[in-house]
């Protein structure tokens, strides 16, 4: 048994699916802070379908669910960005069926461009117990992941 086994959730949701419907990449001119300058900014439209009912027990206080995108660039081997999240606090709201959902959080790369890299969209969750340790889970089957490339840039700029 490793230390990761302690935090890893032993149960998995009965159904997990994220499908990206549309990605638009725009130039954005950051005018403040360390990220000054023109860089690419992505807007993702996705469908999320997941059932966390099987993870609720007498000891479950909440389940934090997130959709992340993972990708690799020439300068950074592993990039993970959270796009969307929600907190489920009871069993009656443990089924997520969301269509044409936009990313909640900003999506831009640490470099100035996505350069058409492939992103893998994955659902992750944390089970927050009333008593005990937080458990972590992740959709690991290929059926639960969605892979697609970031499109090339549109000619529009936001400021």
N, C-alpha and C positions, 0 to 999 in steps of 0.2 A: 504494500500500500504506500503510495507516494503522498506528498503534501497536497498535490493537485486533486487526488481522489477525495480528500476531505471536503474540498470546496465544490467539487463537481456534483451536479444534480444527478441522482440515480434514475429519476423518471424523466420521460420526455413527453411533450404535448402530443396529443393524438393526431393533430394535423398542423402543419406549418407550410406556408407558401408566401413568397414575395415575388411579384412580377413587375419589372420595370416596363412602363408603357411609353415613356417619353423622357428624353434628356435634352435639355437645351443648355448650351454653354455660351456665355457672354463674356465680353471684356468688362471689367469693373475697375474704375480708377480709385484706389484707396488713397485718401488724402491725409490721413492721420496715422500716427503710431509708427512702429517699426516696419509695417507691411506696406509702406508708401509705394505707389506706382501702379502701373497697369498689370492686371493679372486676370486669369480666367476664373469664372464663377459659374457653378452648375446648378440648374434647377431640375429636380427629378420628380416625375409623376409615377406613382407606383400603386399597385393593388396589394393589399395585405390581407391574408386569410389565415387565421391561427385559432386553435382551440386549446386553452390552458386549463380547462375544467379538471383534467386528471391530476394536475399539480396541487390543487387545493386540498388541504387536510384540516383537521382541528387546530393545527399549530401554524397555519399560514396566515400571516398578517397582511401581506401584499406581494404582488409579483410585478417587478419592473421589467418591461419589455422594450427592446430597442431594435431598430434596423440599422445595420452598419454596412458600409462599403469598404472592401479591402482591395488594394491594388499595389502594384509594384512599379517603381520607376528606376531609371538608370542611377539616380543619386540616392534613392531611399528604397531599400529592399522590402520593407513592410509598412504600408500606410493603412490606417484604420480611421474612418471618420463616421461618427454617429449622425444619421440623417433624421431619424424620427424616434420618438419614445412615448410611452404611456405607462401609467401605473394602474394595475388592476387591484382593487381592494376587496372584492367579494366574488363569490362563485357565479352569481347571476350576470356579471359583466365580463366573464372570462373568455368569451368568444369574440374575437376581433374579426370583423369583416368590413374592410375599408377600401373603397374604390376611388381612384383618381386622387390619391393622397399626395400632397406636396411635401418635400423635405421641410422639417421644422427648423433645422439648424443649418447654418452656412456650410456650403460645400465648395471649398477652394483648396488647391494643393499648396504645399509648403514651397514648391517651386512656382514659377509664374504660369505654367501651362500643364494641362493634362496630357497633351500630345497624343490623343487618341488611345490611351492605355485601356486595357480591359479591367473592369471592376467586377467584383463578386459581391452580390448583395445577400446578406445573411441576417436571420433573426436570432437575437440573443436574449437571455432573460436571467434575472436574479430572483430567487425565492427568498423573501424576507420573513423569517419566522417570528412568532410571538416570543419564543424562547429558543435559544440555540444559535447556530452559525448560519450566515447567509450562504445559500447554495447558488452556484452558477451553472447555466446551461447554454447550449449553442446548437443550432441546426447544423448537423454535420453531414447529413445524407445529400447526395447530389440532387435529389428530387426537391429539396427544400431551399437550394441555393439558386440564384439567378445570375448569370454571367453575361455582360454586354460591354461594348466599348464606349468610351466617352466620345461623342461626335466631335468633329472639327468645329472650330469657332464660327459663330455668326458674326456678321460685320457690325453689329450694334454695340454700343458702349453705354454703360450706366455710370453716372457719377453721383 
